[in-house]
Amino acid sequence: QVQLVESGGGLAQPGGSLRLSCAASGLTFRSYAMSWARLAPGKGIEWVSGIVSDGSEIYYADSVKGRFTISRDNAENTVYLQMNSLKPEDTALYYCAKASLPYYRVSYYYPDEYDSWGQGTQVTVPS
């Protein structure tokens, strides 16, 4: 079955960086769009970034644009999220999610795009 395992979270100072990884197994990774979402305490899910199967289209939430970079290595079955210039408001549990198609039917932030989720990795940026 599909398994998504996030890693790379931790404690970072404001202005610092972290690189999240999501290792996928049990699927033909190159055939699916992948995304990152986050859940902060007291807030709803926020879709952070998405990348289509071949990496030719990339999307970012306005809150992270210019600071975060999504990428994927289809040979390694891994999607990454490079997070720079971190802010306290980036504190959240970060999840990777697998879309059901190589692209997004509606949008990367449309929940029905996804059929598999990881367990999440915590990112904490103290104020």
Wavefront OBJ file of the C-alpha trace (Angstrom):
o trace
v 0.000 0.000 0.000
v 0.998 3.633 -0.327
v 3.210 4.922 2.435
v 4.361 8.521 2.843
v 6.939 9.285 5.519
v 7.860 12.861 6.329
v 11.092 13.868 8.012
v 13.260 16.912 8.575
v 11.107 18.855 10.972
v 12.401 20.328 14.190
v 13.137 23.549 15.975
v 14.404 26.472 13.934
v 15.078 30.057 14.917
v 13.290 32.887 13.124
v 15.082 33.519 9.877
v 16.448 30.000 9.841
v 15.917 27.126 7.454
v 14.700 23.577 7.421
v 14.348 21.027 4.665
v 11.471 18.617 4.843
v 11.475 15.324 2.976
v 8.632 12.970 2.152
v 9.676 9.486 1.113
v 7.045 7.558 -0.797
v 6.689 3.828 -1.297
v 4.091 1.444 -2.657
v 3.319 3.568 -5.710
v 4.670 4.716 -9.047
v 5.800 8.008 -7.590
v 6.478 9.749 -10.903
v 2.818 9.344 -11.857
v 1.330 11.583 -9.192
v 1.253 15.189 -8.161
v 2.418 15.765 -4.604
v 1.764 18.522 -2.120
v 2.648 19.848 1.296
v 0.071 21.077 3.765
v 0.315 22.245 7.342
v -1.856 22.326 10.400
v -1.167 24.906 13.053
v -2.719 24.871 16.537
v -6.169 26.410 16.470
v -6.164 26.802 12.689
v -7.462 24.866 9.731
v -5.360 23.006 7.212
v -3.332 25.242 4.948
v -2.118 23.978 1.610
v 1.457 25.203 1.345
v 2.717 23.991 -2.008
v 2.084 21.535 -4.816
v 4.092 20.053 -7.660
v 2.795 18.052 -10.598
v 4.209 14.677 -11.501
v 7.002 15.836 -13.800
v 7.774 18.981 -11.838
v 6.734 21.288 -14.653
v 4.116 23.127 -12.619
v 4.577 24.346 -9.075
v 2.206 26.209 -6.789
v 2.663 28.089 -3.530
v 0.439 29.686 -0.967
v 0.935 33.420 -0.743
v 2.072 33.001 2.865
v 5.177 31.055 1.803
v 5.873 32.360 -1.690
v 9.474 33.478 -2.034
v 10.536 31.623 1.126
v 9.654 27.981 0.484
v 10.672 25.823 -2.464
v 9.104 22.514 -3.377
v 10.964 19.968 -5.460
v 10.842 16.294 -6.227
v 13.243 13.536 -7.175
v 11.286 10.910 -9.067
v 14.274 8.572 -9.085
v 14.372 8.684 -5.282
v 10.571 8.706 -4.797
v 10.891 11.795 -2.619
v 9.361 15.233 -2.492
v 11.069 18.055 -0.618
v 10.121 21.348 0.928
v 12.997 23.765 1.468
v 11.881 26.342 3.999
v 13.923 29.515 4.360
v 13.390 32.731 6.301
v 11.221 30.867 8.764
v 8.747 32.792 10.879
v 6.916 31.898 14.089
v 3.713 31.638 12.052
v 5.259 28.749 10.124
v 4.984 26.648 13.278
v 2.780 23.695 12.368
v 2.575 20.007 11.696
v 3.587 19.556 8.072
v 2.096 16.787 5.967
v 2.804 15.541 2.507
v -0.079 14.314 0.413
v -0.358 12.291 -2.763
v -2.777 13.399 -5.444
v -4.788 10.802 -7.311
v -3.590 12.107 -10.683
v -0.329 13.404 -12.235
v -1.833 16.899 -12.141
v -4.484 18.782 -10.179
v -8.022 18.517 -11.539
v -9.113 21.676 -9.735
v -6.253 23.016 -7.631
v -3.481 21.872 -5.330
v -5.484 23.302 -2.422
v -8.634 21.298 -3.206
v -8.824 18.518 -0.573
v -10.510 16.019 -2.892
v -7.363 15.909 -5.031
v -5.666 13.621 -2.497
v -5.928 9.979 -1.590
v -2.948 9.437 0.703
v -1.339 11.382 3.518
v 1.726 11.019 5.674
v 1.806 11.207 9.458
v 3.389 14.635 9.541
v 6.546 16.240 10.858
v 6.518 19.065 13.392
v 8.125 22.396 12.625
v 8.514 24.854 15.477
v 9.757 28.413 15.094
v 9.688 30.229 18.441
v 8.752 33.867 18.652
l 1 2 3 4 5 6 7 8 9 10 11 12 13 14 15 16 17 18 19 20 21 22 23 24 25 26 27 28 29 30 31 32 33 34 35 36 37 38 39 40 41 42 43 44 45 46 47 48 49 50 51 52 53 54 55 56 57 58 59 60 61 62 63 64 65 66 67 68 69 70 71 72 73 74 75 76 77 78 79 80 81 82 83 84 85 86 87 88 89 90 91 92 93 94 95 96 97 98 99 100 101 102 103 104 105 106 107 108 109 110 111 112 113 114 115 116 117 118 119 120 121 122 123 124 125 126 127
